[in-house]
Amino acid sequence: MKKTKKSVLKKRISTKKQPRATSRKAVSKGKRKALEVIGKITHYFPKAKAGVMKITKGTLALGDVIHIKGHTTDFKQKVYSIQLDRVPLEKASKGQEIGLRVKSRVRQHDVVYKIS
């Protein structure tokens, strides 16, 4: 069977990939969680696995869920330990620079979000 020019062109057109949509919207199931920027990481202590965080907005309490995001950092965790000048706290507010136990390495200028 001999292929004609028309059949070859039809085949090329039909197998050509369709262009992909340029905008991508995240599809989530259920309720979407609100993220609020509450501070930035200023220092990390690797032996203690603790980060120092400057709270710039709002409050942070034990049991809150936070999301730490930076250039190479991206994880979520529950807050189990907060300290100010080596004194344990239940709640920290705007303007305080607190010590925060973290499950992974954090870096200076990583942004801390509170998930509510």
MIPA-912002 format. One record per residue: residue in one letter; x, y, z of N, C-alpha, C in turn. Coordinates in steps of 0.02 Angstrom, whole numbers, plus 50000, padded with zeros to 5 digits. Layout:
<sites>
aXYZXYZXYZ ...
</sites>
This chain:
<sites>
m500424994250000500005000050000500455006250000 k500305010549954500715016549946500415022349985 k500835025950022500605031750061500595037850017 t500055041350021500015047549983500195053450028 k500305059049997500485065050034499945067150083 k499305066450061498745068350103498705064050166 s498785057650159498735053150218499295054450267 v499885055950242500455057450286500325063850324 l500075069050291499925075450323499385074650376 k498855070750360498315069650409498585066250471 k499025061450462499305057750518499725062450562 r500125066750530500535071450568500105076250609 i499585078750579499145083450613498785080150671 s498545074050661498165070650714498595068550773 t499235067050761499675064850816500035070650849 k499945076550823500275082350853499985083750922 k500435085150970500215086551038499845093151042 q499325093251081498945099351090499325104051137 p499305110551127499665115251172499375114951242 r499805115651290499615115351361499365122151384 a498885122051429498625128351457499185131851495 t499215138451489499765142051522499635143351595 s499025143951615498895145251686498715138751722 r499035137751779498905131751818498595133851884 k498025131351898497695132851961497695126552004 a497875127452067497885121752112497175119652129 v497045113352121496385110752137496445107152204 s496065109452252496095106352318495415103452335 k495435098052371494825094852393494665097352463 g494055099352474493855101652540494025108852551 k494115110552615494255117552634494975119252620 r495085125452598495755127952588495985131252652 k496585129752674496855132552736497145139452722 a497035144052769497285150952762497995151352790 l498425154652752499115155652774499215163052791 e499535164252848499665171052870500405171552888 v500755176352859501455177352874501505180052945 i501885176552988501955178953057502665180753075 g503155178753035503845180553052504365177753005 k505005178853024505575176452986506075173153032 i506435168353004506975165053041507585169553039 t507915170453097508505174653100509145170553114 h509075164553142509655160453159509445153253167 y509935148653161509805141453172510365138453213 f510175134353262510655130853304510605123353288 p511085120653250511025113753227511045108453282 k511455109453334511495104453388510835104053426 a510535109653439509905109853477509295108853431 k509415109053366508875108653316508335113853330 a508565120053340508115125553357508265131453312 g507745135053294507815141053254507595147053294 v507885152753280507685159053311507225162653262 m506645164653286506155167753243505945174553270 k505935179553227505685186253244504965186553222 i504505187553270503795188053255503645195153233 t503405195853171503265202453143502515204053142 k502095198953150501375200153146501015194453182 g500515196253222500105191153254500425187953314 t500175181953332500425178253389500555171053369 l500945167553411501095160553401501035157053468 a500655151653470500545147953532500725140653523 l500825137153578500945129953575500345126553543 g500485121753500499945118153466499765120953398 d499985127053382499855129953316500245126053263 v499985126053202500325122853146500645128453104 i501285127553090501645132553051501935129452987 h502065133652938502375131652875502985136052866 i503575133052863504195136752854504425135752782 k504505141352747504675140952675505245145752660 g505725143252623506295147252602506555144652535 h507155146652518507455144652454507525137052449 t507775133852502507855126652502507445123352558 t507075127152596506685124552652505945124752634 d505595119352651504865119252639504565113452679 f504315114952739503995109752779503485112852826 k503035108452850502525110452899502645106652963 q502475109753019502545106353083502095109553135 k501975105853188501605108353245502105111253294 v501925116653328502375120053375502335116353442 y502905113553463502935109853527503315113653581 s503765118053560504195121453609504335128553587 i504195133353631504355140453620504745142853681 q505295146353669505685149153724505875156353710 l505905160253763506145167153760506665167853816 d507285169153797507845169453846507875163253889 r507815157453858507855150753890507285149353940 v506745153253936506165152253979505585149853934 p505305143953949504755141453908504145146053910 l503815146753852503225150953846502645146953819 e502045149053835501435146153806501245149853743 k501375156453741501165160553686501665166253675 a501815167753612502265173253595501895178153550 s502065184553556501705189653517502185193853475 k501895198453438502265202753392502845206353427 g503415206553392503995210053418504485205753456 q504285199753477504725195453515505155191253468 e505765189853491506215185453455506275179053496 i505985173653471505905167553511506325161853482 g506455157053525506775150853504506225145753490 l506295142053436505775137553413506095130953394 r505865125553424506115118853407505855117053338 v506295114953291506085113253224506295106153206 k505925103053160506065096053142506585095453086 s506725101053052507195100952997507605107452997 r508145107452960508575113352958508205119252928 v508295125052959508015131252933508585136052921 r508465140852878508985145652860508755152752873 q509245157252877509095164252888508655166852831 h508165170852848507695173952801507145169152777 d507105163052803506535158752787505905161952817 v505355161652781504735164652802504315159552840 v504015161752896503595157352937502875159352929 y502455154552908501745155652900501365151852954 k500825154752977500385151353025499785148652986 i499645142252992499085139152957498485139253003 s497935142252978497325142453020496725139952982 
</sites>
